Amino acid sequence: MPAFPREERLKEKLLIARLFAKGKHLAEFPIRLLWVEEEGESMSGLKVLFSVPKKKVRKAVDRNKIKRKMREVYRQNRTELKNMLTDRKKGLVIGFVFMGTTTTPATETESKIILTLRRLQELNVKTV
């Protein structure tokens, strides 16, 4: 899976509102991972959102660079999570929120995204 397809991007305002209102979360500084499980025929697979608050990172160039790196790390490490969801026939809405600043090292951010994805997989396996 080389790309980050449009079908995986979270764009629906209702799902985004539900994610932030009722979603469970994991936090590994500088990443906060929110998620909500969705059931039904309309929802299958993953929907993902990446957010970098303007309050933490003022320059748009820096925010976009951070989001681009977060998307790439997620894209490279999503296969296990996608396989687990297709086996269970459920959907998952995920949001990655960056809580650091521009001075946060990129390698630290990458390792924390991978760690939160693994923790999410472990939590979802336990709830089966």
MDTraj code that builds the backbone (N, CA, C; nanometers):
import mdtraj as md
import numpy as np

residues = "MET PRO ALA PHE PRO ARG GLU GLU ARG LEU LYS GLU LYS LEU LEU ILE ALA ARG LEU PHE ALA LYS GLY LYS HIS LEU ALA GLU PHE PRO ILE ARG LEU LEU TRP VAL GLU GLU GLU GLY GLU SER MET SER GLY LEU LYS VAL LEU PHE SER VAL PRO LYS LYS LYS VAL ARG LYS ALA VAL ASP ARG ASN LYS ILE LYS ARG LYS MET ARG GLU VAL TYR ARG GLN ASN ARG THR GLU LEU LYS ASN MET LEU THR ASP ARG LYS LYS GLY LEU VAL ILE GLY PHE VAL PHE MET GLY THR THR THR THR PRO ALA THR GLU THR GLU SER LYS ILE ILE LEU THR LEU ARG ARG LEU GLN GLU LEU ASN VAL LYS THR VAL".split()
xyz = np.array([
    [0.0832, -0.1180, 0.0000],
    [0.0000, 0.0000, 0.0000],
    [0.0879, 0.1246, 0.0000],
    [0.1204, 0.1730, -0.1167],
    [0.2160, 0.2831, -0.1245],
    [0.1608, 0.4192, -0.0869],
    [0.0337, 0.4439, -0.1048],
    [-0.0179, 0.5794, -0.0875],
    [-0.1062, 0.5898, 0.0364],
    [-0.1494, 0.7104, 0.0618],
    [-0.2460, 0.7388, 0.1673],
    [-0.3757, 0.7776, 0.0958],
    [-0.4632, 0.6784, 0.0665],
    [-0.5782, 0.7027, -0.0202],
    [-0.6832, 0.7953, 0.0412],
    [-0.7624, 0.8544, -0.0451],
    [-0.8688, 0.9458, -0.0022],
    [-0.9695, 0.8765, 0.0886],
    [-0.9939, 0.7481, 0.0652],
    [-1.0927, 0.6755, 0.1450],
    [-1.0526, 0.6686, 0.2917],
    [-0.9242, 0.6809, 0.3206],
    [-0.8757, 0.6735, 0.4585],
    [-0.8742, 0.8087, 0.5284],
    [-0.8942, 0.9163, 0.4561],
    [-0.8895, 1.0497, 0.5166],
    [-1.0215, 1.0817, 0.5832],
    [-1.0132, 1.1313, 0.7036],
    [-1.1326, 1.1680, 0.7788],
    [-1.1700, 1.3112, 0.7437],
    [-1.2872, 1.3272, 0.6765],
    [-1.3305, 1.4587, 0.6334],
    [-1.4724, 1.4917, 0.6801],
    [-1.5485, 1.3937, 0.7232],
    [-1.6880, 1.4151, 0.7627],
    [-1.6947, 1.4878, 0.8968],
    [-1.7638, 1.5995, 0.9005],
    [-1.7702, 1.6821, 1.0220],
    [-1.8358, 1.6082, 1.1384],
    [-1.9362, 1.5260, 1.1103],
    [-2.0028, 1.4521, 1.2177],
    [-1.9085, 1.3503, 1.2826],
    [-1.8303, 1.2804, 1.1999],
    [-1.7349, 1.1842, 1.2552],
    [-1.6254, 1.2547, 1.3344],
    [-1.5809, 1.3699, 1.2857],
    [-1.4779, 1.4458, 1.3572],
    [-1.5315, 1.4929, 1.4917],
    [-1.6549, 1.5432, 1.4932],
    [-1.7155, 1.5885, 1.6187],
    [-1.7304, 1.4729, 1.7163],
    [-1.7729, 1.3556, 1.6663],
    [-1.7879, 1.2376, 1.7528],
    [-1.6521, 1.1921, 1.8066],
    [-1.5502, 1.2006, 1.7231],
    [-1.4155, 1.1601, 1.7643],
    [-1.3681, 1.2442, 1.8826],
    [-1.3844, 1.3757, 1.8742],
    [-1.3366, 1.4624, 1.9812],
    [-1.4288, 1.4635, 2.1021],
    [-1.5571, 1.4348, 2.0834],
    [-1.6510, 1.4359, 2.1954],
    [-1.6514, 1.3040, 2.2721],
    [-1.6541, 1.1919, 2.1997],
    [-1.6731, 1.0622, 2.2652],
    [-1.5550, 0.9678, 2.2494],
    [-1.4497, 1.0127, 2.1851],
    [-1.3374, 0.9250, 2.1575],
    [-1.2529, 0.8939, 2.2796],
    [-1.1966, 0.7750, 2.2787],
    [-1.0993, 0.7366, 2.3808],
    [-0.9644, 0.7885, 2.3354],
    [-0.8700, 0.7992, 2.4275],
    [-0.7410, 0.8541, 2.3862],
    [-0.6237, 0.7868, 2.4557],
    [-0.5108, 0.7949, 2.3883],
    [-0.3799, 0.7556, 2.4403],
    [-0.2900, 0.8767, 2.4230],
    [-0.1987, 0.8965, 2.5143],
    [-0.1069, 1.0093, 2.4997],
    [0.0359, 0.9628, 2.5249],
    [0.1202, 0.9909, 2.4316],
    [0.2646, 0.9717, 2.4423],
    [0.3254, 1.0996, 2.3876],
    [0.3693, 1.1869, 2.4769],
    [0.4159, 1.3176, 2.4317],
    [0.5192, 1.3018, 2.3218],
    [0.5058, 1.3702, 2.2131],
    [0.4194, 1.4819, 2.1751],
    [0.2967, 1.4427, 2.0941],
    [0.2530, 1.3164, 2.0992],
    [0.1387, 1.2703, 2.0197],
    [0.0240, 1.2308, 2.1113],
    [-0.0957, 1.2731, 2.0732],
    [-0.2171, 1.2268, 2.1393],
    [-0.2999, 1.1559, 2.0330],
    [-0.3390, 1.0325, 2.0625],
    [-0.4152, 0.9515, 1.9685],
    [-0.5575, 0.9370, 2.0206],
    [-0.6536, 0.9789, 1.9396],
    [-0.7956, 0.9640, 1.9723],
    [-0.8536, 0.8585, 1.8794],
    [-0.9495, 0.7800, 1.9276],
    [-1.0135, 0.6827, 1.8401],
    [-1.1551, 0.6515, 1.8857],
    [-1.2364, 0.6144, 1.7883],
    [-1.3742, 0.5716, 1.8107],
    [-1.3986, 0.4535, 1.7179],
    [-1.4578, 0.3476, 1.7713],
    [-1.4940, 0.2337, 1.6871],
    [-1.6292, 0.2607, 1.6241],
    [-1.6412, 0.2285, 1.4963],
    [-1.7652, 0.2471, 1.4227],
    [-1.8094, 0.1119, 1.3675],
    [-1.9381, 0.0875, 1.3728],
    [-1.9924, -0.0355, 1.3180],
    [-2.0949, -0.0020, 1.2117],
    [-2.1202, -0.0959, 1.1267],
    [-2.2191, -0.0761, 1.0218],
    [-2.1577, -0.0951, 0.8855],
    [-2.2457, -0.1104, 0.7876],
    [-2.1985, -0.1356, 0.6523],
    [-2.1302, -0.0148, 0.5905],
    [-2.1749, 0.1040, 0.6295],
    [-2.1162, 0.2248, 0.5707],
    [-1.9742, 0.2497, 0.6215],
    [-1.9431, 0.1982, 0.7379],
    [-1.8115, 0.2234, 0.7971],
    [-1.7309, 0.0960, 0.8007],
    [-1.6275, 0.0897, 0.7223],
    [-1.5359, -0.0233, 0.7284],
    [-1.3961, 0.0291, 0.7027],
    [-1.2998, -0.0291, 0.7676],
    [-1.1624, 0.0156, 0.7506],
    [-1.1268, 0.1295, 0.8432],
    [-1.0358, 0.2125, 0.7973],
    [-0.9825, 0.3218, 0.8779],
    [-1.0189, 0.4566, 0.8196],
    [-1.0404, 0.5519, 0.9071],
    [-1.0506, 0.6933, 0.8715],
    [-0.9558, 0.7649, 0.9655],
    [-0.8660, 0.8475, 0.9107],
    [-0.7591, 0.9067, 0.9920],
    [-0.7555, 1.0570, 0.9730],
    [-0.7278, 1.1270, 1.0829],
    [-0.7161, 1.2721, 1.0863],
    [-0.5834, 1.3087, 1.1503],
    [-0.5160, 1.4089, 1.0970],
    [-0.3913, 1.4588, 1.1541],
    [-0.4098, 1.6054, 1.1871],
    [-0.3750, 1.6438, 1.3089],
    [-0.3976, 1.7807, 1.3523],
    [-0.2748, 1.8349, 1.4249],
    [-0.2398, 1.9582, 1.3910],
    [-0.1330, 2.0290, 1.4601],
    [-0.1917, 2.1645, 1.4992],
    [-0.2141, 2.1895, 1.6289],
    [-0.2790, 2.3134, 1.6710],
    [-0.1951, 2.4380, 1.6403],
    [-0.2643, 2.5401, 1.5954],
    [-0.2000, 2.6671, 1.5646],
    [-0.1430, 2.7317, 1.6908],
    [-0.2045, 2.7012, 1.8038],
    [-0.1580, 2.7581, 1.9304],
    [-0.0185, 2.7077, 1.9677],
    [0.0117, 2.5831, 1.9310],
    [0.1417, 2.5241, 1.9630],
    [0.2468, 2.5549, 1.8574],
    [0.2076, 2.5498, 1.7301],
    [0.3011, 2.5702, 1.6196],
    [0.2446, 2.6850, 1.5355],
    [0.3034, 2.8016, 1.5471],
    [0.2460, 2.9217, 1.4872],
    [0.2556, 2.9270, 1.3346],
    [0.3656, 2.8852, 1.2782],
    [0.3845, 2.8996, 1.1338],
    [0.3180, 2.7852, 1.0578],
    [0.2425, 2.8219, 0.9530],
    [0.1721, 2.7224, 0.8728],
    [0.2693, 2.6275, 0.8040],
    [0.3846, 2.6783, 0.7645],
    [0.4850, 2.5941, 0.6997],
    [0.5287, 2.4828, 0.7939],
    [0.5519, 2.5173, 0.9187],
    [0.5938, 2.4175, 1.0182],
    [0.4806, 2.3190, 1.0481],
    [0.3568, 2.3687, 1.0590],
    [0.2434, 2.2788, 1.0841],
    [0.2270, 2.1786, 0.9710],
    [0.2373, 2.2262, 0.8489],
    [0.2223, 2.1371, 0.7338],
    [0.3347, 2.0346, 0.7265],
    [0.4553, 2.0761, 0.7607],
    [0.5693, 1.9837, 0.7597],
    [0.5491, 1.8736, 0.8641],
    [0.5024, 1.9111, 0.9819],
    [0.4782, 1.8130, 1.0883],
    [0.3686, 1.7152, 1.0458],
    [0.2601, 1.7673, 0.9887],
    [0.1514, 1.6795, 0.9438],
    [0.1980, 1.5847, 0.8337],
    [0.2802, 1.6355, 0.7434],
    [0.3325, 1.5522, 0.6349],
    [0.4155, 1.4370, 0.6911],
    [0.4993, 1.4664, 0.7896],
    [0.5814, 1.3613, 0.8510],
    [0.4957, 1.2616, 0.9286],
    [0.3929, 1.3124, 0.9985],
    [0.3034, 1.2236, 1.0722],
    [0.2293, 1.1294, 0.9771],
    [0.1816, 1.1819, 0.8648],
    [0.1122, 1.0987, 0.7660],
    [0.2034, 0.9901, 0.7115],
    [0.3273, 1.0262, 0.6848],
    [0.4216, 0.9298, 0.6281],
    [0.4518, 0.8170, 0.7271],
    [0.4735, 0.8503, 0.8526],
    [0.5006, 0.7473, 0.9545],
    [0.3785, 0.6574, 0.9705],
    [0.2604, 0.7166, 0.9733],
    [0.1386, 0.6370, 0.9834],
    [0.1253, 0.5434, 0.8628],
    [0.1470, 0.5980, 0.7423],
    [0.1336, 0.5199, 0.6192],
    [0.2253, 0.3984, 0.6190],
    [0.3457, 0.4149, 0.6715],
    [0.4420, 0.3053, 0.6730],
    [0.4099, 0.2002, 0.7785],
    [0.3293, 0.2347, 0.8784],
    [0.3060, 0.1431, 0.9904],
    [0.1594, 0.1047, 1.0101],
    [0.0755, 0.1219, 0.9105],
    [-0.0676, 0.0979, 0.9275],
    [-0.1142, -0.0422, 0.8908],
    [-0.0315, -0.1231, 0.8272],
    [-0.0786, -0.2495, 0.7704],
    [-0.1350, -0.3456, 0.8753],
    [-0.0685, -0.3578, 0.9900],
    [-0.1176, -0.4500, 1.0934],
    [-0.2545, -0.4075, 1.1443],
    [-0.2718, -0.2795, 1.1651],
    [-0.3996, -0.2271, 1.2139],
    [-0.5097, -0.2498, 1.1102],
    [-0.4805, -0.2259, 0.9830],
    [-0.5794, -0.2478, 0.8769],
    [-0.6178, -0.3948, 0.8672],
    [-0.5199, -0.4836, 0.8780],
    [-0.5489, -0.6273, 0.8720],
    [-0.6375, -0.6704, 0.9872],
    [-0.6115, -0.6183, 1.1061],
    [-0.6909, -0.6526, 1.2226],
    [-0.8351, -0.6074, 1.2040],
    [-0.8541, -0.4887, 1.1471],
    [-0.9896, -0.4366, 1.1288],
    [-1.0669, -0.5127, 1.0217],
    [-1.0003, -0.5543, 0.9160],
    [-1.0713, -0.6304, 0.8126],
    [-1.1136, -0.7666, 0.8656],
    [-1.0361, -0.8252, 0.9557],
    [-1.0746, -0.9525, 1.0170],
    [-1.1976, -0.9359, 1.1056],
    [-1.2070, -0.8224, 1.1738],
    [-1.3162, -0.7990, 1.2687],
    [-1.4396, -0.7379, 1.2049],
    [-1.4296, -0.6911, 1.0818],
    [-1.5406, -0.6267, 1.0111],
    [-1.5934, -0.5055, 1.0878],
    [-1.5022, -0.4254, 1.1391],
    [-1.5367, -0.3017, 1.2082],
    [-1.4562, -0.1877, 1.1495],
    [-1.5013, -0.0691, 1.1780],
    [-1.4291, 0.0486, 1.1325],
    [-1.3687, 0.1218, 1.2516],
    [-1.2685, 0.1990, 1.2244],
    [-1.2022, 0.2743, 1.3292],
    [-1.1766, 0.4150, 1.2784],
    [-1.2149, 0.5133, 1.3585],
    [-1.1888, 0.6531, 1.3280],
    [-1.0766, 0.6969, 1.4213],
    [-0.9662, 0.7439, 1.3637],
    [-0.8470, 0.7773, 1.4416],
    [-0.8087, 0.9225, 1.4181],
    [-0.7638, 0.9870, 1.5237],
    [-0.7117, 1.1230, 1.5116],
    [-0.5779, 1.1337, 1.5817],
    [-0.4783, 1.1851, 1.5113],
    [-0.3477, 1.2117, 1.5708],
    [-0.3384, 1.3612, 1.5949],
    [-0.3139, 1.4003, 1.7194],
    [-0.2998, 1.5415, 1.7533],
    [-0.1582, 1.5622, 1.8046],
    [-0.0879, 1.6564, 1.7438],
    [0.0488, 1.6886, 1.7824],
    [0.0434, 1.7884, 1.8970],
    [0.1070, 1.7570, 2.0103],
    [0.1018, 1.8434, 2.1276],
    [0.2330, 1.9158, 2.1542],
    [0.3352, 1.8876, 2.0750],
    [0.4665, 1.9479, 2.0977],
    [0.4794, 2.0844, 2.0336],
    [0.6035, 2.1269, 2.0180],
    [0.6333, 2.2525, 1.9510],
    [0.7243, 2.2225, 1.8322],
    [0.7627, 2.3256, 1.7617],
    [0.8494, 2.3052, 1.6450],
    [0.9865, 2.2535, 1.6853],
    [1.0242, 2.2701, 1.8110],
    [1.1554, 2.2244, 1.8557],
    [1.1572, 2.0756, 1.8908],
    [1.0413, 2.0106, 1.8895],
    [1.0346, 1.8674, 1.9181],
    [1.1035, 1.7911, 1.8053],
    [1.1987, 1.7026, 1.8388],
    [1.2703, 1.6280, 1.7338],
    [1.1778, 1.5372, 1.6535],
    [1.2011, 1.5303, 1.5237],
    [1.1174, 1.4489, 1.4352],
    [1.1271, 1.3004, 1.4694],
    [1.2451, 1.2546, 1.5096],
    [1.2613, 1.1127, 1.5434],
    [1.1781, 1.0750, 1.6657],
    [1.1665, 1.1664, 1.7606],
    [1.0840, 1.1409, 1.8788],
    [0.9369, 1.1302, 1.8386],
    [0.8929, 1.2188, 1.7528],
    [0.7550, 1.2154, 1.7051],
    [0.7265, 1.0848, 1.6323],
    [0.8181, 1.0421, 1.5460],
    [0.8008, 0.9174, 1.4722],
    [0.7889, 0.7982, 1.5661],
    [0.8770, 0.7900, 1.6632],
    [0.8746, 0.6750, 1.7543],
    [0.7473, 0.6747, 1.8388],
    [0.6963, 0.7917, 1.8747],
    [0.5740, 0.7979, 1.9552],
    [0.4506, 0.7615, 1.8736],
    [0.4482, 0.7953, 1.7462],
    [0.3366, 0.7545, 1.6608],
    [0.3335, 0.6028, 1.6488],
    [0.4489, 0.5429, 1.6259],
    [0.4578, 0.3971, 1.6170],
    [0.4151, 0.3331, 1.7483],
    [0.4594, 0.3884, 1.8603],
    [0.4233, 0.3358, 1.9918],
    [0.2730, 0.3449, 2.0159],
    [0.2116, 0.4575, 1.9828],
    [0.0678, 0.4712, 2.0057],
    [-0.0123, 0.3784, 1.9144],
    [0.0341, 0.3577, 1.7915],
    [-0.0343, 0.2624, 1.7028],
    [-0.0285, 0.1209, 1.7588],
    [0.0869, 0.0825, 1.8110],
    [0.0990, -0.0519, 1.8711],
    [0.0111, -0.0663, 1.9943],
    [0.0072, 0.0386, 2.0773],
    [-0.0786, 0.0334, 2.1964],
    [-0.2259, 0.0253, 2.1574],
    [-0.2637, 0.0964, 2.0516],
    [-0.4020, 0.0901, 2.0029],
    [-0.4356, -0.0506, 1.9540],
    [-0.3435, -0.1137, 1.8838],
    [-0.3655, -0.2511, 1.8369],
    [-0.3835, -0.3457, 1.9550],
    [-0.3001, -0.3303, 2.0577],
    [-0.3109, -0.4159, 2.1757],
    [-0.4443, -0.3963, 2.2456],
    [-0.4894, -0.2722, 2.2583],
    [-0.6188, -0.2448, 2.3223],
    [-0.7333, -0.3029, 2.2420],
    [-0.7272, -0.2919, 2.1098],
    [-0.8345, -0.3450, 2.0259],
    [-0.8354, -0.4967, 2.0216],
    [-0.7208, -0.5597, 2.0337],
    [-0.7156, -0.7060, 2.0368],
    [-0.7787, -0.7555, 2.1665],
    [-0.7539, -0.6850, 2.2763],
    [-0.8106, -0.7260, 2.4055],
    [-0.9618, -0.7114, 2.4093],
    [-1.0176, -0.6167, 2.3338],
    [-1.1629, -0.5937, 2.3392],
    [-1.2424, -0.6814, 2.2430],
    [-1.1755, -0.7708, 2.1716],
    [-1.2463, -0.8577, 2.0762],
    [-1.3363, -0.9538, 2.1458],
])
top = md.Topology()
chain = top.add_chain()
for i, resn in enumerate(residues, 1):
    res = top.add_residue(resn, chain, resSeq=i)
    for name in ("N", "CA", "C"):
        top.add_atom(name, md.element.get_by_symbol(name[0]), res)
traj = md.Trajectory(xyz[None], top)
